[in-house]
Amino acid sequence: MTGPTPRPGRGRALPGNRWDLLDGVTPPAPPSVTVVVAHYRQQAQLDRTLRALSRQTHPASRLEVVVVDDGSPETPRVPDGVRLVVQEDRGFRLAAARNLGASVADGDVLCFLDADTAPEPDYVRELTRLPTLASDVVAAGRRRHAALDRAPEEARVEQVAPALELDEPAWLRRAYADSRDLLDADDRSYRFVIGAVTACSADLFADTGGYDEAFTRYGGEDWEWAYRAWLAGGVLAHVPSAVAWHDGPEWSGRDLADRQRAKNAEALLLADLVPAPGSRGRALRGPHADVALHGPLTGGEAARFICLDSILAEVPEASVVGAPVVGGGDAGLAIDGRRLDRVRVDVVVADAPVRVRDGELRRAVAELDGRGPGAIVYVDDEGATLLTVSSRRAAIRGRRWGSDALHETVVRRSPSVVRLVDEPDVEGYVGGWA
């Protein structure tokens, strides 16, 4: 689902990725929560997870549980009070199952679990706190691993799992430590959002357009969705107190044939779908632009050629996609869960195009990585705007909350961004002597 504007934010507007401003704050009333549990041929594991959900400290009257079966040969059994929806068996369709569960959910906050991932009693309360207080937060819980198949059938997971614990992924633990539980998130932090232990508001999920149902094999659908959630203004937070136990080892520890080939298939798909640095190819370009270039509308053919070429030379991952926003404004920044351009460049000078050089624009694009400013505005000596470089995420967050103060705007003068007032020398430009 997409719309012309982001849904209005609910709760508190957080600057940058500052979810820590909500430390110690609790919602005035428990939110209505829907837990979407994806299942396929895992009845014993599903039973354990549903028992764990029945013992949550979040009020039962504010908790809805929806089990989505991905076409199991035998329809799963669920207890009274748990809603079951079934989709046709057309292969592995976890992304579609999560979307189906979200589409029938009544809760203001969505929690996603897999049938083989059983939560501790405080899981729902802990994981939904931040999305309740600020509706653009994407909260990632802590997924721990244990050999739960060795536990008694009716055992409480929080009591037996620690003694059966398996290795936790070192790369993920290190990432949370290095980023201070994603407080220092940037444009690559989507890789640390694990779909089986994620919560967000129903509004933000709708703004993203949901999971990409083109994913029809294991892996990658959660990272691709998390990247679009980030672009849609999501605030990423890791909540280590929200613990759910996965039955069995982490993917890299499983006995899978040809694991590297399977992991490569996932990485290649993400290289096409996530055009951000660190995911896309180093030189090969996928179908989506990472940087959207708008303009120029003014100047002669030679000046426009040099303007566009000089920008694309510095930012080869950019694509010319439309007209600039003359004089500022938010045209072209409507929410769209399938838009993947991370940075927008507008040539907005009114009377002439510009030329950029010396790596100025490359450095500006690198600054807009989610941790720095939300926009950089280049001006001339009189203060007239020449060029703007803006973060899509920052712009959408500003529109959602009706505030320009959530991200810093830097105004900069640079001799490397200059007007092309007179008829330029194209031959000298391309030859390198002008």
C-alpha positions as CSV (number, residue, x, y, z in Angstrom):
1,M,0.0,0.0,0.0
2,T,1.3,3.5,-0.8
3,G,-0.1,6.9,-0.5
4,P,0.6,10.5,-1.5
5,T,1.9,11.5,2.0
6,P,3.2,9.6,5.0
7,R,0.7,8.8,7.7
8,P,0.9,11.4,10.5
9,G,3.2,10.4,13.3
10,R,1.8,9.3,16.6
11,G,3.6,9.9,19.9
12,R,6.9,11.7,20.0
13,A,8.9,13.0,17.1
14,L,12.5,11.9,17.6
15,P,15.4,13.8,16.0
16,G,17.7,11.6,13.9
17,N,17.6,8.1,15.3
18,R,17.4,9.1,19.0
19,W,15.2,6.5,20.4
20,D,17.2,6.8,23.6
21,L,15.2,10.0,24.4
22,L,12.5,7.5,25.4
23,D,14.6,5.7,27.9
24,G,12.5,5.0,31.0
25,V,9.3,6.2,29.4
26,T,6.3,3.8,29.3
27,P,3.1,4.2,27.4
28,P,0.2,5.7,29.4
29,A,-1.9,2.6,28.5
30,P,-0.9,-0.7,26.9
31,P,-1.2,-0.6,23.1
32,S,-3.3,-2.9,21.1
33,V,-0.9,-5.4,19.6
34,T,-1.2,-8.1,16.9
35,V,1.4,-10.8,16.9
36,V,1.7,-12.4,13.4
37,V,3.1,-15.9,13.6
38,A,4.3,-17.4,10.3
39,H,4.0,-21.2,10.2
40,Y,4.7,-24.1,7.9
41,R,4.7,-27.8,9.0
42,Q,5.9,-27.0,12.6
43,Q,3.0,-28.0,14.8
44,A,5.2,-28.8,17.9
45,Q,7.2,-25.6,17.6
46,L,4.0,-23.6,17.0
47,D,2.4,-25.1,20.1
48,R,5.4,-24.0,22.2
49,T,5.3,-20.5,20.7
50,L,1.6,-20.1,21.3
51,R,1.9,-21.3,24.9
52,A,4.6,-18.7,25.4
53,L,2.3,-16.0,23.9
54,S,-0.5,-17.0,26.2
55,R,1.8,-16.2,29.2
56,Q,2.8,-12.7,28.1
57,T,2.8,-9.9,30.7
58,H,1.2,-7.6,28.1
59,P,-2.6,-7.6,28.9
60,A,-4.4,-10.4,27.1
61,S,-7.3,-8.0,26.4
62,R,-4.9,-5.9,24.3
63,L,-3.2,-8.8,22.5
64,E,-4.3,-10.5,19.3
65,V,-2.5,-13.5,17.9
66,V,-2.8,-14.4,14.2
67,V,-1.2,-17.5,12.8
68,V,-0.6,-17.5,9.1
69,D,-0.1,-20.9,7.6
70,D,2.0,-21.0,4.4
71,G,0.0,-23.9,2.9
72,S,1.0,-26.8,5.1
73,P,-0.3,-30.2,4.0
74,E,-2.3,-30.4,7.2
75,T,-3.9,-27.3,8.6
76,P,-2.3,-26.4,12.0
77,R,-4.2,-26.6,15.2
78,V,-4.5,-23.4,17.2
79,P,-6.2,-22.9,20.6
80,D,-9.4,-20.9,21.1
81,G,-8.8,-17.2,20.8
82,V,-6.0,-17.5,18.2
83,R,-6.9,-16.5,14.7
84,L,-5.8,-18.8,11.9
85,V,-5.5,-17.7,8.2
86,V,-4.2,-20.0,5.5
87,Q,-2.6,-19.1,2.2
88,E,-2.3,-21.5,-0.8
89,D,0.9,-23.6,-1.0
90,R,2.9,-22.1,-3.8
91,G,6.3,-22.7,-2.4
92,F,8.2,-20.7,0.3
93,R,6.2,-17.5,0.8
94,L,7.2,-16.1,4.1
95,A,7.0,-12.5,2.8
96,A,3.4,-13.1,1.6
97,A,2.5,-14.8,4.9
98,R,3.6,-11.8,6.9
99,N,1.7,-9.4,4.6
100,L,-1.4,-11.5,4.9
101,G,-1.2,-11.5,8.7
102,A,-0.7,-7.7,8.8
103,S,-3.7,-7.3,6.4
104,V,-6.1,-8.9,8.9
105,A,-4.6,-7.5,12.1
106,D,-6.5,-5.2,14.3
107,G,-3.6,-4.0,16.5
108,D,-2.0,-0.6,16.3
109,V,1.4,-2.3,16.7
110,L,2.5,-5.4,14.8
111,C,4.9,-8.0,16.1
112,F,6.3,-10.6,13.8
113,L,7.4,-14.0,15.0
114,D,8.1,-17.3,13.3
115,A,6.5,-20.5,14.6
116,D,9.9,-21.8,15.8
117,T,10.7,-18.7,17.8
118,A,9.2,-18.7,21.3
119,P,9.1,-15.4,23.3
120,E,9.9,-14.9,27.0
121,P,7.0,-13.5,29.0
122,D,8.0,-9.8,28.8
123,Y,8.7,-10.0,25.1
124,V,5.6,-8.2,23.7
125,R,5.6,-5.6,26.4
126,E,9.3,-4.8,25.9
127,L,9.3,-4.9,22.1
128,T,6.2,-2.7,21.6
129,R,7.1,0.0,24.0
130,L,9.1,2.2,21.5
131,P,6.8,1.8,18.5
132,T,3.9,2.8,20.8
133,L,5.7,5.9,22.1
134,A,7.0,6.9,18.6
135,S,5.1,5.4,15.7
136,D,8.1,5.4,13.3
137,V,10.3,3.1,15.4
138,V,11.2,-0.3,14.1
139,A,12.1,-2.4,17.1
140,A,14.3,-5.5,16.7
141,G,14.3,-7.9,19.6
142,R,17.0,-10.3,20.7
143,R,16.8,-13.7,19.0
144,R,18.7,-16.3,21.1
145,H,19.1,-20.0,20.0
146,A,18.6,-23.2,21.9
147,A,18.1,-26.9,21.2
148,L,14.5,-26.7,22.3
149,D,13.7,-30.1,20.8
150,R,15.5,-31.5,23.9
151,A,13.2,-29.7,26.3
152,P,10.0,-31.2,27.8
153,E,7.0,-30.4,25.8
154,E,5.2,-28.3,28.3
155,A,8.3,-26.6,29.7
156,R,8.5,-22.8,30.0
157,V,10.9,-21.6,27.4
158,E,12.5,-19.0,29.7
159,Q,13.3,-21.7,32.3
160,V,14.7,-24.4,30.0
161,A,16.3,-22.5,27.1
162,P,19.4,-21.1,28.9
163,A,20.6,-24.6,29.7
164,L,20.2,-25.6,26.1
165,E,21.6,-22.5,24.6
166,L,23.5,-22.6,21.3
167,D,25.9,-20.0,19.9
168,E,24.5,-16.6,19.2
169,P,25.7,-15.0,15.9
170,A,28.9,-13.2,16.7
171,W,28.5,-10.7,13.8
172,L,25.1,-9.6,15.1
173,R,26.2,-9.3,18.7
174,R,29.2,-7.2,17.6
175,A,27.0,-5.0,15.4
176,Y,24.6,-4.2,18.3
177,A,27.5,-3.4,20.6
178,D,29.3,-1.2,18.0
179,S,26.1,0.7,17.2
180,R,24.9,1.0,20.8
181,D,21.9,-1.1,20.0
182,L,21.4,0.7,16.7
183,L,21.4,4.2,18.3
184,D,24.1,4.9,15.8
185,A,22.3,3.4,12.9
186,D,23.1,4.4,9.3
187,D,22.0,3.5,5.8
188,R,23.5,0.0,6.2
189,S,22.0,-0.9,9.5
190,Y,19.0,-2.6,7.9
191,R,21.2,-5.8,8.0
192,F,20.8,-5.9,11.8
193,V,16.9,-6.1,11.7
194,I,15.9,-9.8,12.0
195,G,12.3,-10.3,10.7
196,A,11.4,-13.1,13.2
197,V,11.8,-10.7,16.1
198,T,10.5,-7.3,14.8
199,A,7.8,-4.9,15.8
200,C,6.5,-1.7,14.2
201,S,3.4,0.4,14.1
202,A,0.7,-0.7,11.6
203,D,0.9,2.8,10.1
204,L,4.6,2.5,9.3
205,F,4.2,-1.0,7.9
206,A,1.5,0.3,5.6
207,D,3.8,3.2,4.5
208,T,6.5,0.7,3.5
209,G,4.1,-1.2,1.3
210,G,4.8,-4.4,3.3
211,Y,7.2,-7.2,2.5
212,D,8.2,-7.8,-1.1
213,E,6.4,-10.9,-2.1
214,A,8.9,-11.6,-4.9
215,F,11.0,-13.3,-2.2
216,T,10.2,-17.0,-2.6
217,R,13.1,-18.7,-0.9
218,Y,14.7,-18.4,2.5
219,G,16.5,-15.2,3.5
220,G,16.7,-11.6,2.6
221,E,13.1,-10.5,2.8
222,D,13.5,-9.0,6.2
223,W,16.6,-6.9,5.2
224,E,15.0,-5.6,2.1
225,W,11.9,-4.6,4.1
226,A,14.0,-3.0,6.8
227,Y,15.9,-0.9,4.2
228,R,12.6,0.4,2.8
229,A,11.4,1.0,6.4
230,W,14.5,3.1,7.0
231,L,14.0,5.1,3.8
232,A,10.3,5.6,4.9
233,G,11.6,7.4,8.0
234,G,12.0,4.4,10.3
235,V,13.9,4.8,13.5
236,L,15.9,1.6,14.1
237,A,16.3,0.3,17.7
238,H,17.6,-3.0,19.1
239,V,15.7,-4.0,22.3
240,P,17.9,-6.7,24.0
241,S,15.3,-7.1,26.9
242,A,12.8,-8.5,24.3
243,V,14.1,-12.1,24.1
244,A,12.7,-14.8,21.9
245,W,14.3,-18.3,21.6
246,H,14.7,-19.9,18.2
247,D,14.6,-23.6,18.1
248,G,17.9,-24.6,16.6
249,P,21.1,-22.9,15.5
250,E,21.5,-19.7,13.5
251,W,21.5,-20.1,9.7
252,S,25.2,-20.2,9.4
253,G,25.4,-23.0,11.9
254,R,22.9,-25.3,10.3
255,D,23.9,-28.4,8.3
256,L,22.8,-27.1,4.9
257,A,24.1,-28.4,1.6
258,D,25.8,-25.8,-0.5
259,R,25.4,-23.0,2.0
260,Q,27.6,-20.6,0.2
261,R,25.7,-20.9,-3.0
262,A,22.4,-20.2,-1.1
263,K,24.0,-17.2,0.6
264,N,25.3,-15.8,-2.7
265,A,21.8,-16.1,-4.2
266,E,20.5,-13.9,-1.4
267,A,23.3,-11.4,-1.7
268,L,22.8,-11.1,-5.5
269,L,19.1,-10.5,-5.1
270,L,19.7,-7.8,-2.5
271,A,22.3,-6.2,-4.7
272,D,19.5,-5.6,-7.2
273,L,16.9,-4.5,-4.6
274,V,19.0,-2.4,-2.2
275,P,21.1,0.1,-4.1
276,A,22.8,1.5,-1.0
277,P,26.6,1.3,-0.6
278,G,27.6,-2.1,0.8
279,S,24.8,-3.9,-0.9
280,R,24.9,-2.9,-4.5
281,G,27.7,-3.9,-6.8
282,R,30.9,-1.8,-6.8
283,A,30.5,-0.9,-10.4
284,L,27.5,-3.0,-11.8
285,R,24.3,-1.0,-11.3
286,G,21.0,-2.6,-10.6
287,P,17.6,-1.4,-11.7
288,H,17.2,1.1,-8.9
289,A,18.8,4.5,-8.4
290,D,20.6,5.2,-5.1
291,V,20.8,8.9,-5.9
292,A,18.1,10.7,-7.8
293,L,19.2,13.7,-9.8
294,H,16.7,16.4,-10.6
295,G,17.5,19.3,-13.1
296,P,18.6,21.5,-14.5
297,L,15.8,23.3,-16.3
298,T,17.7,26.4,-17.3
299,G,20.7,27.2,-19.4
300,G,21.7,26.2,-22.9
301,E,22.4,22.8,-24.2
302,A,26.1,23.0,-23.5
303,A,25.7,24.2,-20.0
304,R,23.1,21.5,-19.2
305,F,25.5,18.8,-20.6
306,I,28.4,19.9,-18.4
307,C,26.1,20.3,-15.4
308,L,24.7,16.7,-15.6
309,D,28.0,15.2,-16.7
310,S,30.0,16.7,-13.9
311,I,27.5,15.5,-11.3
312,L,27.3,12.0,-12.8
313,A,31.1,11.9,-13.0
314,E,31.3,12.4,-9.2
315,V,28.3,10.3,-8.4
316,P,28.0,7.6,-11.0
317,E,25.3,5.8,-9.1
318,A,23.0,8.7,-9.7
319,S,20.2,8.7,-12.3
320,V,18.5,11.7,-13.9
321,V,14.8,11.2,-12.9
322,G,13.0,14.6,-13.1
323,A,12.8,18.3,-12.7
324,P,14.3,20.1,-9.8
325,V,12.4,21.7,-6.9
326,V,13.0,25.4,-7.6
327,G,13.0,27.4,-4.4
328,G,12.8,24.4,-2.2
329,G,9.6,22.6,-1.2
330,D,8.7,18.9,-0.8
331,A,7.5,18.0,-4.3
332,G,8.6,14.5,-5.2
333,L,9.0,13.4,-1.6
334,A,5.7,11.7,-1.2
335,I,5.8,8.4,0.7
336,D,6.2,5.4,-1.6
337,G,7.2,2.1,-0.1
338,R,8.8,1.0,-3.4
339,R,11.0,4.1,-4.0
340,L,14.6,3.2,-3.2
341,D,16.5,6.4,-4.0
342,R,18.3,7.3,-0.8
343,V,19.7,10.7,-1.7
344,R,18.2,13.4,-3.9
345,V,20.2,16.1,-5.8
346,D,18.4,19.2,-7.1
347,V,20.0,21.7,-9.3
348,V,17.8,24.6,-8.3
349,V,19.7,27.8,-9.4
350,A,17.2,30.0,-11.3
351,D,19.3,31.5,-14.1
352,A,22.1,28.9,-15.0
353,P,23.2,25.4,-14.4
354,V,26.2,24.6,-12.2
355,R,29.4,22.6,-12.5
356,V,30.7,20.5,-9.7
357,R,34.2,19.1,-9.3
358,D,37.0,18.2,-6.8
359,G,34.9,15.4,-5.2
360,E,32.6,17.9,-3.5
361,L,29.4,16.2,-4.4
362,R,30.8,12.8,-3.7
363,R,31.6,13.9,-0.2
364,A,28.2,15.5,0.3
365,V,26.4,12.3,-0.7
366,A,28.6,10.3,1.8
367,E,27.7,12.7,4.6
368,L,24.0,11.9,4.2
369,D,24.3,8.4,5.6
370,G,21.7,8.7,8.3
371,R,24.1,9.8,11.0
372,G,24.9,13.3,9.7
373,P,22.8,16.1,8.3
374,G,19.5,15.6,6.6
375,A,20.3,18.1,3.8
376,I,23.2,20.1,2.4
377,V,22.4,23.4,0.6
378,Y,25.1,24.9,-1.6
379,V,24.8,28.7,-2.1
380,D,26.7,31.4,-3.9
381,D,28.3,34.5,-2.2
382,E,25.0,36.3,-2.2
383,G,23.2,33.4,-0.5
384,A,21.3,32.2,-3.6
385,T,20.7,28.4,-3.7
386,L,22.7,26.6,-6.4
387,L,22.3,22.9,-5.5
388,T,20.7,20.9,-2.7
389,V,21.6,17.4,-1.6
390,S,18.9,15.9,0.6
391,S,18.2,12.6,2.4
392,R,15.0,10.9,1.4
393,R,14.6,9.5,4.9
394,A,15.0,12.9,6.6
395,A,12.6,14.6,4.2
396,I,9.9,12.0,4.8
397,R,10.4,12.1,8.6
398,G,9.9,15.9,8.4
399,R,6.7,15.5,6.4
400,R,5.4,12.8,8.8
401,W,5.9,14.9,11.9
402,G,5.4,18.3,10.3
403,S,8.8,19.5,11.5
404,D,12.0,20.6,9.8
405,A,13.9,20.3,13.0
406,L,14.4,16.5,13.2
407,H,17.5,16.6,11.0
408,E,20.1,19.4,10.5
409,T,20.3,21.3,7.2
410,V,23.8,22.5,6.5
411,V,24.3,25.6,4.3
412,R,27.7,25.6,2.5
413,R,29.6,27.8,0.1
414,S,32.2,25.9,-2.0
415,P,34.4,27.0,-4.9
416,S,33.8,23.5,-6.3
417,V,30.1,24.3,-7.1
418,V,30.0,27.2,-9.6
419,R,27.5,28.7,-11.9
420,L,27.8,28.2,-15.7
421,V,26.8,31.7,-16.6
422,D,28.5,32.2,-20.0
423,E,28.5,29.8,-22.9
424,P,30.9,27.1,-21.7
425,D,33.6,25.3,-23.7
426,V,32.4,21.8,-24.0
427,E,35.5,20.6,-26.0
428,G,37.7,22.0,-23.3
429,Y,35.6,20.4,-20.5
430,V,35.6,16.9,-22.0
431,G,39.3,17.3,-23.1
432,G,40.3,18.4,-19.6
433,W,41.8,21.8,-20.3
434,A,38.8,24.0,-19.5
